[in-house]
Amino acid sequence: MKPKQFLEEQIIGILKEAEAGGVVTELCRRHGMSSATYYARKAKFGGLEVSDSKLRALEEENARLKRSLADTMLDNAGLKDLLSKKW
């Protein structure tokens, strides 16, 4: 069986169903995932709301962009130092 890719919002929805009183084995069967996957996702996404998930994704994107900017600035500074030296 091909593994399914769930969005974070969908994962949080599945976890909310279990918190509302759903049986974990039934939820896993309905959504096509193992119980180990369920508990791993519960450890990662447990207690999050959908808005928290979106905020976390934005924070990760912001960190990635900051690293990219820092690398570019470092390359730029290195090139300036190299070109400013007198031969």
Residue pairs with C-beta under 8 A, 6 or more apart in sequence:
1 32
4 31
4 32
4 33
6 14
6 31
8 45
8 50
8 53
8 57
9 50
9 53
11 41
11 45
12 45
12 48
12 49
12 50
12 53
13 50
14 27
14 31
14 38
14 41
15 41
15 42
15 45
15 46
17 27
18 24
18 27
18 38
18 42
24 35
24 38
25 35
27 38
28 34
28 35
28 37
28 38
45 53
48 56
